Amino acid sequence: MEIEIFDEAFEIDIYGFGGIAINKEYGATAFKLSGKMWEAVKADGIKSEGKNIWVYEDDHRVFAGVEIKSRPSDEVGLEHKKLSLKKYAYYKHVGPYSLIGQAGNNMTKELAAKGYATTLPYVEIYGHWNGDETKCETELFMSLK
């Protein structure tokens, strides 16, 4: 696993919806929020970068958003989230989305073995869908203490 460590800030400005992962159902919660977010983006004709961005936060909070090209009107109802990870670990997962959870767990273990302590938020940026799941790319950004 090739994990890179960065000391400069990673900043992201996204719009979407947040919620609580009841019973720690993080993936299902984020997936549901993403669907709601894409409905709002498409209904209002908002131009976006087209990548799902999932943010995992304290207290089982999950946010599913997208980077957009211009600020939406308040009537759309999208929540705004601006993140800045001051120090973080980065890993690009290439393969089926079903293995992202395992990649995140492996990343946490490897970082701990190297003496790094992780914290939230944790961010997953999903690349554009590929029919060949072995070519799907997901970027993982893990905050470090």
Order of alpha helices (4+ residues) and beta strands (2+ residues): beta-beta-alpha-beta-beta-beta-beta-alpha-beta-beta
